[in-house]
Amino acid sequence: MNITSDIVPEVQPGVFTYELYTILSNFESANLAQVKYVRKQTPGIDEDLEFNLWTKPDCGGTEFECNYKSWFYFAIKGGIPGTAVRLNLVNLNKQSKMYSQGMTPVFKVDLGKSEKPNAKFSKASWFRIKEIPTYQVNENQEFVLSFSHRSLENIEATTYYAFTYPYTYTDLCNSLSFYEKQFPLPSDLKEKNEKDIYFHRETIVKSLDNRSVDLLTISSFKDISEERECRLFGLFPDENKPRPYAFKKKKVVVMSARVHPGETPSSFVMNGLIKYLLSKDEQANILRQNYVFKLIPMLNPDGVARGFYRTDTRGTNLNRFYLKPSLKFHPTIYAARSLILYHHLGYELRDELIKEHSNILDLTTSSSTFCRSSDNDDDLNIRIKDMLATDCIVYDGQNKIKPKIINNDPDSLNILLKKSQSCTADFFTNKGLDSGLYLYVDFHGHASKKGIFMYGNHFDNIVDNIECMVYPKLMSINNQNFHYTSCNFSEHNMYSKDKKFGLSKEGSGRVAVLKYTGLIRSYTLECNYNTGRFVNFIPPTVHFVAERRTQSLVPPKFTPTIFEQVGKSLAISILDLSNLNPNSRLENSDFKSLTGLREMLRSNIISDCNRNRRLGSKSTSNINVDIPITSKQVEKMFSAISNICV
């Protein structure tokens, strides 16, 4: 059949009209570049009308344009009621595997003017389209995804279609504003019970487009001090907003999401985590009593708002710049890295962040820019001496500190300052340093591999490998859709390079955090957009053994609710990891205890190493497994490790 097409005029930015139809992309996170009406010489059998639609690549029309074209988000309204319309997205990235596994776009309907008072755009629900879309590669080698739209009886209604469940920057702002009102900051710390919820929201940095990047602090008032955390260099631009109070003794958990704007499952995981941490659940209370949660819900708000799939406004994959981010070009990653280092060390560190030592602040003058979180002056002084001995420099915001002049040579100060710009990770990962961090996870979406799973790092000794694997294994006990067998802890996955731009995963958050803190529990969480391969049997909790319910064996289609449940499971698994869960599933699992789980992991690692040695594979054969250790030693060792980060 011969087909011709006519360009549908864009009557105003993001508004395309053809006869009675209007196709829209003039709203937040939308992505649609061009529309053509397909004119068939032979009438169609199934659809009455057909439109070809083109998406914009990330940074389309700029010098930073790159070929990421998976995210689409547009709306259609009008037309003759009941008319079937074929929609063809003709220039997407090739995602045959994902769509062959049953992936479908999502839609929602805004009823417009309605007699129902609650029928508003913001309240409309998203659903997966009922039909299975078709896909092909056309004669121009373009990936084409096709599905049908039926014009609604209500001419005021608008139907929205998207690659997957959207979650916009405005959605985040509205959600956080709600929590701010629900958990206001106290005017006097003495008015609060130590079990009360402490919730603090602040702008950690402004994005390249000048959007606020939020940082949340969630804990209880237990162990809270009257001192505030300091204002780190280049960060926290709102000087009228006080920093959160510092906490004594509590370890810090850092979690982040949406570094890749099209990976919306990460936002729903974050929502579930926040919602649970702020709940009245007793397990959530125990978490708040023992930890401080530092959450960055949206690392790339510009990409989210502009409808990008993977990059920021400069075409950059931000998850490759954690090792040495630029405040000018990668402000959100710079902020995340500074935050992590601050809570790891207990004070702010100026190393490679010092661009020109000649412009540095007078060394005899105290500055609020450089400060500490430690309230132990002796501990701080020891750390400063260690830093000077390793050619690094730190400044304390309350005390005047002068670096030692080596051999009374003034020039040595210049040498020291220059060397401070290239400090290696050896200092940061000093095993003798009692880190303030407990755990780090960065949330993502995933197109090809089914299920929900984690990437961890690889170590050359069995003890650290076991400890890295425990948290993901606990997730498989606490969440039916988490696939431990899909987790990857290989060395190759730490250093492999992207096919498109050749950037190494060494610059990802997960690997970089290990590099500059030595934190074993540093992970990437991946959530498939569509579904999983299987469901886990979830053992009952200790206090609800009698309430066993039949669990479905059919992997569900993933929804925002399922992703939110993953966020809750991440929190509960931290309790298990810390031996603090009063209602754990571990006791009713095959492992019975943390010790049993670790013994199983040890056995599996040794088995894998022996098999790979026989086959000549290097994937795990370089792990030192020849460490004699008894069950009692395992229990004693890991009960200590579970409470500290090394």
VOTORVO-343086 format. One line per 4 residues: their letters; for each residue z, y, x of C-alpha. Coordinates in Angstrom, 3 decimals, padded with zeros to 6 digits. Last residue first. Layout:
! residues N
A = Z Y X ~ ...
END
This chain:
! residues 646
VCIN = 057.162 000.298 035.273 ~ 058.071 001.075 031.684 ~ 061.571 000.232 030.549 ~ 063.302 -001.517 027.642
SIAS = 061.076 -004.561 027.313 ~ 061.221 -005.077 031.074 ~ 064.936 -005.858 030.971 ~ 064.653 -008.457 028.217
FMKE = 061.578 -009.601 030.101 ~ 063.414 -010.569 033.265 ~ 066.348 -012.269 031.580 ~ 064.174 -014.319 029.230
VQKS = 061.747 -015.308 031.966 ~ 064.604 -016.189 034.304 ~ 066.150 -018.388 031.648 ~ 062.812 -020.114 031.100
TIPI = 062.460 -020.770 034.814 ~ 060.151 -019.051 037.277 ~ 058.139 -020.161 040.269 ~ 055.421 -017.558 040.904
DVNI = 052.158 -019.197 041.886 ~ 050.177 -017.440 039.163 ~ 048.665 -014.739 041.356 ~ 045.646 -013.628 039.367
NSTS = 042.365 -013.844 041.285 ~ 041.055 -016.715 039.143 ~ 040.972 -014.576 036.036 ~ 037.329 -013.472 035.747
KSGL = 036.254 -014.800 039.154 ~ 034.471 -017.901 037.865 ~ 033.914 -020.843 040.219 ~ 034.059 -023.419 037.414
RRNR = 037.117 -025.177 038.848 ~ 038.719 -021.834 039.585 ~ 037.921 -020.694 036.053 ~ 039.687 -023.725 034.567
NCDS = 042.772 -023.244 036.735 ~ 042.944 -019.547 035.899 ~ 042.520 -020.167 032.171 ~ 045.307 -022.780 032.167
IINS = 047.614 -020.495 034.136 ~ 046.910 -017.644 031.710 ~ 047.480 -019.871 028.670 ~ 050.805 -021.176 029.996
RLME = 052.008 -017.650 030.728 ~ 050.994 -016.515 027.258 ~ 052.892 -019.409 025.684 ~ 055.986 -018.655 027.775
RLGT = 055.744 -015.025 026.697 ~ 055.712 -016.012 023.023 ~ 058.658 -018.358 023.487 ~ 060.663 -015.639 025.212
LSKF = 059.789 -013.185 022.469 ~ 061.168 -015.672 019.950 ~ 060.285 -018.484 017.532 ~ 056.796 -018.908 019.079
DSNE = 055.197 -020.808 016.183 ~ 056.263 -018.005 013.856 ~ 059.316 -017.947 011.582 ~ 061.550 -016.298 014.192
LRSN = 058.776 -013.883 015.122 ~ 058.369 -012.475 011.610 ~ 061.018 -009.846 012.254 ~ 063.472 -008.351 009.777
PNLN = 066.105 -006.890 012.071 ~ 063.434 -005.714 014.542 ~ 064.969 -004.279 017.715 ~ 063.814 -006.793 020.322
SLDL = 061.724 -004.023 021.917 ~ 058.381 -005.792 021.479 ~ 059.389 -006.731 017.951 ~ 060.176 -003.109 017.139
ISIA = 056.880 -002.014 018.704 ~ 055.138 -004.587 016.489 ~ 056.520 -002.789 013.431 ~ 054.811 000.451 014.471
LSKG = 051.425 -001.104 015.186 ~ 051.696 -003.006 011.906 ~ 052.081 000.271 009.993 ~ 048.925 001.639 011.595
VQEF = 047.088 -001.606 010.787 ~ 048.152 -001.190 007.147 ~ 046.400 002.177 007.182 ~ 043.186 000.419 008.234
ITPT = 043.499 -001.959 005.277 ~ 044.061 000.957 002.888 ~ 041.081 002.841 004.330 ~ 038.923 -000.191 003.493
FKPP = 037.713 -003.239 005.420 ~ 035.735 -005.840 003.530 ~ 038.066 -008.780 003.325 ~ 038.026 -011.915 005.498
VLSQ = 038.335 -014.922 003.160 ~ 041.377 -017.122 003.839 ~ 043.438 -015.424 001.145 ~ 047.179 -015.727 001.607
TRRE = 049.331 -017.575 -000.907 ~ 052.733 -015.989 -001.155 ~ 055.948 -016.864 000.616 ~ 058.914 -015.162 -001.000
AVFH = 061.598 -017.685 -000.071 ~ 061.466 -016.718 003.594 ~ 062.198 -013.079 002.762 ~ 065.037 -012.135 005.091
VTPP = 063.502 -013.385 008.339 ~ 059.986 -012.166 007.599 ~ 057.347 -014.612 006.475 ~ 054.693 -015.849 008.899
IFNV = 051.277 -014.182 008.572 ~ 048.424 -016.660 008.690 ~ 045.660 -014.691 010.303 ~ 042.397 -013.795 008.592
FRGT = 038.952 -014.656 009.889 ~ 035.778 -013.131 011.327 ~ 036.552 -009.531 010.396 ~ 034.999 -006.818 008.241
NYNC = 032.902 -003.644 008.112 ~ 033.696 -000.688 010.324 ~ 035.240 -002.864 013.034 ~ 038.513 -001.447 014.321
ELTY = 039.204 -001.130 018.068 ~ 042.609 -000.227 019.528 ~ 042.489 000.861 023.178 ~ 045.596 000.064 025.164
SRIL = 048.164 001.059 027.799 ~ 051.281 -001.129 027.926 ~ 051.328 -001.641 031.691 ~ 051.992 002.027 032.437
GTYK = 051.275 002.642 036.137 ~ 051.245 006.370 035.378 ~ 048.050 007.789 036.908 ~ 045.832 004.721 036.979
LVAV = 047.321 003.043 033.912 ~ 046.693 006.184 031.865 ~ 043.163 006.305 033.280 ~ 042.396 002.765 032.117
RGSG = 043.394 003.231 028.471 ~ 042.214 006.818 028.161 ~ 038.733 006.043 029.425 ~ 037.623 007.318 032.836
EKSL = 037.637 003.846 034.391 ~ 035.309 002.956 031.540 ~ 032.535 004.131 033.851 ~ 029.795 006.578 032.900
GFKK = 026.250 005.262 033.354 ~ 024.737 007.584 030.759 ~ 023.023 005.280 028.277 ~ 024.176 001.805 029.315
DKSY = 027.821 002.761 029.706 ~ 029.475 001.461 032.858 ~ 031.895 -001.425 033.376 ~ 035.121 -000.579 035.232
MNHE = 038.044 -001.605 033.040 ~ 036.118 -004.182 031.007 ~ 035.224 -006.009 034.224 ~ 038.920 -006.310 035.089
SFNC = 039.410 -008.331 031.931 ~ 042.067 -007.878 029.268 ~ 039.809 -008.172 026.215 ~ 041.084 -008.814 022.707
STYH = 038.782 -010.797 020.402 ~ 041.110 -013.824 020.322 ~ 043.928 -011.518 019.225 ~ 042.010 -010.710 016.060
FNQN = 044.088 -008.407 013.813 ~ 043.195 -008.799 010.140 ~ 046.370 -010.588 009.017 ~ 048.699 -008.079 010.635
NISM = 052.242 -008.724 011.883 ~ 051.791 -011.973 013.809 ~ 048.434 -010.922 015.277 ~ 050.017 -007.589 016.245
LKPY = 052.651 -009.465 018.252 ~ 049.854 -010.883 020.388 ~ 048.540 -007.362 021.003 ~ 052.030 -006.290 022.173
VMCE = 052.604 -009.326 024.418 ~ 049.314 -009.193 026.343 ~ 050.217 -006.412 028.782 ~ 053.557 -008.061 029.583
INDV = 051.822 -011.331 030.355 ~ 049.341 -009.628 032.652 ~ 052.172 -007.794 034.407 ~ 054.032 -011.049 035.122
INDF = 050.899 -012.996 036.079 ~ 049.920 -010.832 038.998 ~ 046.633 -009.157 039.878 ~ 046.560 -007.001 036.770
HNGY = 043.933 -006.381 034.086 ~ 044.090 -003.693 031.403 ~ 044.191 -003.968 027.628 ~ 041.482 -003.753 024.982
MFIG = 042.653 -004.321 021.455 ~ 041.495 -005.962 018.223 ~ 040.509 -005.415 014.606 ~ 037.747 -007.655 013.329
KKSA = 034.070 -008.109 014.050 ~ 032.371 -007.082 017.293 ~ 029.343 -004.855 016.668 ~ 030.176 -001.412 015.294
HGHF = 033.675 -000.533 016.481 ~ 036.028 002.282 015.476 ~ 038.661 003.717 017.820 ~ 042.399 004.383 018.263
DVYL = 044.038 005.272 021.619 ~ 047.313 003.453 022.349 ~ 050.072 004.318 024.843 ~ 053.500 002.677 025.252
YLGS = 056.973 003.279 026.656 ~ 056.635 006.508 028.580 ~ 059.549 008.311 030.249 ~ 058.804 006.437 033.444
DLGK = 061.590 005.269 035.723 ~ 059.862 005.760 039.063 ~ 060.409 002.914 041.512 ~ 057.034 001.410 040.673
NTFF = 055.302 004.517 041.992 ~ 052.265 004.809 039.744 ~ 052.102 008.600 039.885 ~ 052.334 008.694 043.660
DATC = 049.602 006.133 044.230 ~ 047.383 007.812 041.633 ~ 045.956 010.011 044.339 ~ 046.749 013.654 044.939
SQSK = 043.566 015.674 045.426 ~ 044.517 019.224 044.525 ~ 047.920 018.932 046.146 ~ 046.182 018.521 049.487
KLLI = 045.009 022.114 049.335 ~ 048.491 023.347 048.550 ~ 050.005 021.367 051.394 ~ 047.439 022.641 053.875
NLSD = 048.089 026.198 052.738 ~ 051.814 025.642 053.175 ~ 051.211 024.132 056.599 ~ 049.748 027.445 057.693
PDNN = 053.231 028.955 057.629 ~ 054.309 026.568 060.422 ~ 058.078 026.166 060.601 ~ 057.547 022.479 061.426
IIKP = 056.479 021.866 057.800 ~ 057.351 024.731 055.505 ~ 059.326 023.156 052.659 ~ 058.061 023.994 049.215
KIKN = 060.093 026.781 047.628 ~ 061.711 026.226 044.235 ~ 063.209 028.902 042.025 ~ 064.953 027.179 039.131
QGDY = 064.302 027.484 035.397 ~ 060.615 026.706 035.059 ~ 060.582 024.078 037.768 ~ 057.459 023.865 039.891
VICD = 055.887 020.720 041.310 ~ 053.736 020.160 044.392 ~ 052.117 017.053 045.834 ~ 051.692 016.165 049.514
TALM = 053.461 012.799 049.308 ~ 056.648 014.006 050.974 ~ 056.545 017.106 048.812 ~ 056.387 014.904 045.746
DKIR = 059.278 012.733 046.854 ~ 061.350 015.824 047.566 ~ 060.540 017.083 044.065 ~ 061.564 013.756 042.584
INLD = 064.926 013.818 044.331 ~ 065.477 017.395 043.167 ~ 064.698 016.459 039.560 ~ 067.132 013.530 039.611
DDND = 069.850 015.805 040.955 ~ 069.019 018.393 038.294 ~ 069.310 015.897 035.428 ~ 068.050 017.437 032.193
SSRC = 064.551 016.039 032.687 ~ 061.815 017.650 030.608 ~ 060.662 019.942 033.385 ~ 058.953 023.244 033.857
FTSS = 055.921 025.019 035.162 ~ 054.406 027.684 032.912 ~ 057.775 029.246 032.215 ~ 057.672 030.659 035.709
STTL = 060.252 031.181 038.415 ~ 059.231 033.477 041.218 ~ 059.572 032.670 044.908 ~ 056.363 030.650 044.972
DLIN = 054.366 033.573 043.667 ~ 052.010 032.112 041.074 ~ 048.815 030.488 042.286 ~ 045.684 032.538 042.805
SHEK = 045.306 031.632 046.478 ~ 045.779 027.976 045.576 ~ 042.436 027.956 043.808 ~ 041.812 025.361 041.137
ILED = 045.352 024.075 040.686 ~ 044.907 021.367 038.024 ~ 044.314 018.913 040.870 ~ 048.068 018.795 041.301
RLEY = 050.339 020.820 039.055 ~ 052.919 018.433 037.620 ~ 055.090 019.231 034.637 ~ 058.410 017.430 034.434
GLHH = 059.855 014.122 033.243 ~ 057.316 012.061 035.144 ~ 055.835 010.009 032.305 ~ 056.490 012.587 029.599
YLIL = 054.704 015.317 031.543 ~ 051.936 012.983 032.681 ~ 051.147 011.989 029.094 ~ 051.134 015.583 027.859
SRAA = 048.924 016.748 030.721 ~ 046.459 013.925 030.026 ~ 046.307 014.702 026.309 ~ 045.815 018.412 026.970
YITP = 043.059 017.866 029.538 ~ 041.448 015.520 027.031 ~ 041.520 018.237 024.368 ~ 040.336 020.958 026.745
HFKL = 037.311 019.063 028.101 ~ 034.993 021.839 029.371 ~ 037.353 024.652 030.375 ~ 040.571 022.656 030.794
SPKL = 038.557 020.178 032.847 ~ 039.421 016.497 032.764 ~ 040.041 014.428 035.899 ~ 040.920 010.816 035.140
YFRN = 040.673 011.199 031.368 ~ 036.978 012.062 031.418 ~ 035.192 008.991 030.012 ~ 036.600 009.101 026.491
LNTG = 035.192 012.597 026.034 ~ 031.656 011.298 025.571 ~ 030.034 014.656 026.224 ~ 027.103 016.155 024.325
RTDT = 028.434 019.674 024.852 ~ 029.679 020.040 021.264 ~ 031.682 016.812 021.518 ~ 030.217 013.330 021.446
RYFG = 030.186 010.050 019.501 ~ 028.932 010.276 015.901 ~ 028.532 013.966 015.172 ~ 028.995 015.511 011.716
RAVG = 029.784 019.048 012.884 ~ 033.398 018.978 011.662 ~ 034.133 015.658 013.372 ~ 032.469 016.671 016.632
DPNL = 034.484 019.882 016.672 ~ 037.736 018.093 015.781 ~ 037.511 015.829 018.850 ~ 041.028 014.644 019.707
MPIL = 042.135 014.223 016.083 ~ 045.512 012.653 015.223 ~ 047.330 013.500 018.487 ~ 050.680 011.715 018.108
KFVY = 053.810 011.924 020.254 ~ 056.379 009.464 018.916 ~ 059.928 009.733 020.267 ~ 061.700 006.398 020.321
NQRL = 065.000 004.655 019.566 ~ 066.364 006.193 016.377 ~ 062.874 006.889 015.034 ~ 061.931 003.228 015.437
INAQ = 065.171 002.125 013.785 ~ 064.438 004.430 010.830 ~ 060.957 002.956 010.468 ~ 062.552 -000.497 010.305
EDKS = 064.920 000.740 007.591 ~ 062.023 002.011 005.455 ~ 062.596 005.590 004.300 ~ 059.087 006.597 005.373
LLYK = 058.055 009.163 007.980 ~ 057.095 006.542 010.577 ~ 055.210 004.643 007.870 ~ 053.082 007.586 006.741
ILGN = 052.362 008.570 010.330 ~ 051.195 005.053 011.251 ~ 049.111 004.641 008.114 ~ 047.461 008.009 008.660
MVFS = 046.736 007.105 012.291 ~ 045.049 003.875 011.185 ~ 043.083 005.911 008.638 ~ 042.006 008.312 011.359
SPTE = 040.901 005.469 013.651 ~ 038.751 004.010 010.874 ~ 036.734 007.277 011.070 ~ 034.823 006.412 014.228
GPHV = 032.120 009.053 013.737 ~ 034.064 011.684 015.685 ~ 034.650 009.717 018.903 ~ 037.936 011.072 020.307
RASM = 039.087 010.388 016.763 ~ 042.600 009.057 017.422 ~ 045.733 009.319 019.571 ~ 049.010 007.518 020.278
VVVK = 051.802 008.313 022.732 ~ 055.160 006.497 022.545 ~ 057.992 008.254 024.392 ~ 061.239 006.687 025.586
KKKF = 064.542 008.085 024.327 ~ 067.291 008.840 026.871 ~ 067.814 012.483 025.956 ~ 065.460 014.187 023.533
AYPR = 063.800 017.574 023.963 ~ 063.504 019.955 021.026 ~ 059.996 020.736 019.881 ~ 058.113 023.749 021.271
PKNE = 058.641 027.022 019.440 ~ 055.665 028.562 017.585 ~ 055.342 032.279 018.282 ~ 053.569 031.577 021.580
DPFL = 050.721 029.856 019.744 ~ 048.542 028.774 022.679 ~ 050.320 025.446 023.329 ~ 048.400 024.583 026.504
GFLR = 046.970 026.266 029.605 ~ 049.887 025.160 031.791 ~ 052.552 023.343 029.790 ~ 054.937 025.151 027.454
CERE = 058.259 023.438 028.020 ~ 060.157 021.049 025.790 ~ 063.079 022.777 024.160 ~ 066.740 022.412 025.062
ESID = 069.403 021.963 022.393 ~ 069.298 018.217 022.882 ~ 068.425 015.421 020.464 ~ 070.034 012.057 021.169
KFSS = 069.766 011.012 017.489 ~ 067.965 013.628 015.429 ~ 065.276 011.142 014.466 ~ 061.730 010.939 015.837
ITLL = 058.252 012.294 015.169 ~ 056.453 014.843 017.360 ~ 052.969 015.732 016.175 ~ 050.253 017.393 018.246
DVSR = 047.406 019.110 016.437 ~ 044.171 020.328 017.997 ~ 043.439 023.734 016.488 ~ 039.775 024.636 016.213
NDLS = 038.371 027.222 018.608 ~ 034.858 025.729 018.821 ~ 035.626 024.502 022.354 ~ 038.880 023.086 020.991
KVIT = 042.180 024.959 021.003 ~ 045.209 023.312 022.577 ~ 048.525 021.623 021.734 ~ 048.756 023.200 018.302
ERHF = 052.118 022.277 016.813 ~ 053.721 019.983 014.261 ~ 057.344 018.845 014.459 ~ 058.978 016.152 012.360
YIDK = 062.585 015.021 012.935 ~ 063.713 012.599 010.247 ~ 067.440 012.412 009.544 ~ 069.387 009.555 011.120
ENKE = 071.311 011.863 013.483 ~ 072.536 013.866 010.500 ~ 071.365 017.474 010.539 ~ 073.238 020.727 009.972
KLDS = 074.349 020.848 013.598 ~ 070.745 021.300 014.691 ~ 070.629 024.717 013.030 ~ 067.522 026.327 011.551
PLPF = 066.122 022.888 010.834 ~ 062.376 022.190 010.854 ~ 060.881 021.412 007.466 ~ 060.079 017.783 006.585
QKEY = 058.235 017.779 003.237 ~ 056.561 021.123 003.831 ~ 055.318 020.059 007.252 ~ 054.239 016.702 005.801
FSLS = 051.973 018.409 003.267 ~ 050.526 020.692 005.935 ~ 049.733 017.587 007.998 ~ 047.715 016.058 005.159
NCLD = 045.826 019.260 004.406 ~ 044.930 019.744 008.072 ~ 043.743 016.140 008.374 ~ 041.525 016.316 005.302
TYTY = 040.173 019.626 006.603 ~ 039.149 017.949 009.863 ~ 037.279 015.359 007.831 ~ 037.809 011.693 007.044
PYTF = 034.671 009.950 005.861 ~ 034.564 006.276 004.789 ~ 031.440 004.801 006.386 ~ 027.813 005.768 007.007
AYYT = 028.064 008.221 004.119 ~ 026.743 008.851 000.611 ~ 027.929 011.490 -001.874 ~ 026.915 011.500 -005.545
TAEI = 027.084 014.803 -007.411 ~ 027.797 015.124 -011.128 ~ 026.809 018.176 -013.184 ~ 023.827 016.328 -014.711
NELS = 026.195 013.727 -016.154 ~ 023.931 010.798 -017.034 ~ 023.704 009.879 -013.358 ~ 020.587 009.379 -011.274
RHSF = 020.506 005.937 -009.679 ~ 020.503 005.670 -005.897 ~ 018.992 002.756 -004.023 ~ 019.285 001.575 -000.420
SLVF = 017.220 001.683 002.777 ~ 018.051 001.700 006.498 ~ 015.150 002.346 008.877 ~ 015.406 001.831 012.657
EQNE = 012.519 003.672 014.298 ~ 009.967 001.832 016.439 ~ 007.212 004.145 015.152 ~ 005.675 001.235 013.223
NVQY = 008.984 000.700 011.431 ~ 012.068 -001.275 012.496 ~ 013.680 -002.762 009.411 ~ 016.755 -002.537 007.212
TPIE = 017.712 -003.453 003.665 ~ 020.932 -002.380 002.013 ~ 023.106 -004.963 000.230 ~ 023.763 -003.577 -003.228
KIRF = 027.209 -002.624 -004.476 ~ 027.668 000.540 -002.441 ~ 031.043 000.599 -000.702 ~ 033.549 002.744 -002.518
WSAK = 035.073 006.202 -001.968 ~ 037.481 007.724 -004.440 ~ 037.280 011.200 -005.959 ~ 040.473 013.227 -005.645
SFKA = 039.127 015.904 -003.294 ~ 036.081 016.467 -005.497 ~ 038.167 016.939 -008.596 ~ 038.500 014.861 -011.754
NPKE = 042.195 015.633 -012.271 ~ 041.764 017.921 -015.282 ~ 039.512 015.477 -017.181 ~ 037.232 017.540 -019.409
SKGL = 034.799 017.648 -016.533 ~ 032.767 020.137 -014.577 ~ 031.702 018.408 -011.378 ~ 032.012 014.654 -011.616
DVKF = 032.170 014.197 -007.866 ~ 030.975 010.649 -007.259 ~ 031.737 008.613 -004.159 ~ 029.639 006.507 -001.846
VPTM = 029.912 004.121 001.088 ~ 027.259 002.571 003.317 ~ 027.118 -001.225 003.640 ~ 027.822 -003.641 006.490
GQSY = 026.976 -007.223 005.535 ~ 026.861 -008.924 008.934 ~ 023.124 -008.214 009.229 ~ 024.035 -004.529 008.951
MKSQ = 026.207 -004.661 012.070 ~ 023.771 -006.787 014.056 ~ 020.779 -004.604 013.186 ~ 022.428 -001.393 014.376
KNLN = 019.415 000.320 015.919 ~ 020.225 004.004 016.058 ~ 019.079 005.748 012.900 ~ 015.710 007.459 012.438
VLNL = 014.397 006.491 008.994 ~ 017.230 006.763 006.517 ~ 015.331 005.592 003.426 ~ 016.639 006.442 -000.051
RVAT = 014.958 004.782 -003.049 ~ 015.590 006.556 -006.338 ~ 016.145 004.818 -009.686 ~ 016.044 007.117 -012.732
GPIG = 018.915 006.607 -015.186 ~ 019.323 010.296 -015.948 ~ 016.280 012.352 -014.835 ~ 017.119 014.197 -011.660
GKIA = 020.214 016.085 -010.601 ~ 022.462 015.468 -007.621 ~ 022.287 014.019 -004.125 ~ 024.831 014.208 -001.322
FYFW = 024.828 013.739 002.452 ~ 026.684 011.982 005.277 ~ 024.991 010.140 008.121 ~ 026.510 008.853 011.364
SKYN = 024.495 006.425 013.500 ~ 022.254 008.883 015.345 ~ 023.487 009.222 018.936 ~ 020.457 010.139 021.066
CEFE = 021.706 013.172 022.904 ~ 021.181 016.913 022.450 ~ 023.076 019.009 025.019 ~ 020.391 021.694 025.413
TGGC = 020.675 022.299 021.689 ~ 018.580 021.315 018.661 ~ 020.692 018.246 017.881 ~ 024.152 018.244 019.447
DPKT = 024.648 014.644 018.238 ~ 021.397 013.489 016.671 ~ 020.519 014.974 013.295 ~ 019.715 012.540 010.491
WLNF = 016.313 012.066 008.889 ~ 015.733 011.180 005.230 ~ 012.739 009.562 003.546 ~ 012.788 009.893 -000.229
ELDE = 011.490 007.528 -002.903 ~ 011.038 007.798 -006.648 ~ 010.708 005.391 -009.589 ~ 012.250 002.452 -007.784
DIGP = 011.684 -001.263 -008.376 ~ 007.956 -001.731 -008.970 ~ 006.500 001.251 -007.169 ~ 003.324 002.942 -008.395
TQKR = 000.320 002.511 -006.074 ~ -000.737 005.683 -004.298 ~ 002.884 006.250 -003.339 ~ 004.161 009.740 -002.530
VYKV = 007.310 009.654 -000.421 ~ 009.295 012.890 -000.699 ~ 010.463 014.018 002.721 ~ 013.929 015.195 003.745
QALN = 015.117 016.670 007.044 ~ 018.247 017.117 009.154 ~ 021.126 015.372 007.384 ~ 024.660 015.070 008.717
ASEF = 027.685 016.273 006.776 ~ 031.057 016.589 008.525 ~ 031.994 019.642 006.405 ~ 029.537 020.690 003.721
NSLI = 025.969 021.932 003.454 ~ 024.280 018.520 003.593 ~ 022.799 018.457 000.106 ~ 019.878 016.837 -001.718
TYLE = 018.864 018.523 -004.970 ~ 016.633 016.726 -007.439 ~ 014.943 018.145 -010.560 ~ 011.675 019.000 -008.785
YTFV = 012.378 018.495 -005.084 ~ 015.149 020.589 -003.531 ~ 016.800 020.489 -000.104 ~ 020.062 022.371 000.579
GPQV = 021.628 022.166 004.066 ~ 020.780 025.709 005.049 ~ 018.912 027.355 002.164 ~ 015.758 026.411 000.269
EPVI = 015.129 023.487 002.624 ~ 011.718 022.401 001.355 ~ 010.994 018.688 000.823 ~ 008.285 017.692 003.281
DSTI = 005.575 015.647 001.580 ~ 004.872 011.996 002.242 ~ 001.887 009.664 002.126 ~ 001.864 005.939 001.486
NM = -000.962 003.423 001.348 ~ 000.000 000.000 000.000
END
